Amino acid sequence: MRPALDTSREAADLQENILRHRTAADRLRMAADMSEFARKLTRAGIRSSAPAASEAEIDREMLRRMYGFHKK
């Protein structure tokens, strides 16, 4: 695995070793948790930039950002 530009080779090797010893279920749970965190962070960003937006408007903006849906 190639490390990110801001990650040292040693840190990337350690992370890879840790993940390699996790079960598939653990790795899947970690991915789901990160995805949920990203969705919450995105919703918070939308709410911050448009505090008067309804939940439906936030949902539409989430879909646009996640999947590239555009209004027609």
Rosetta blueprint (number, residue, H / E / L):
1 M L
2 R L
3 P L
4 A L
5 L L
6 D L
7 T L
8 S L
9 R H
10 E H
11 A H
12 A H
13 D H
14 L H
15 Q H
16 E H
17 N H
18 I H
19 L H
20 R H
21 H L
22 R L
23 T L
24 A H
25 A H
26 D H
27 R H
28 L H
29 R H
30 M H
31 A H
32 A H
33 D H
34 M H
35 S H
36 E H
37 F H
38 A H
39 R H
40 K H
41 L H
42 T H
43 R H
44 A H
45 G H
46 I H
47 R H
48 S H
49 S H
50 A L
51 P L
52 A L
53 A L
54 S L
55 E H
56 A H
57 E H
58 I H
59 D H
60 R H
61 E H
62 M H
63 L H
64 R H
65 R H
66 M H
67 Y H
68 G L
69 F L
70 H L
71 K L
72 K L
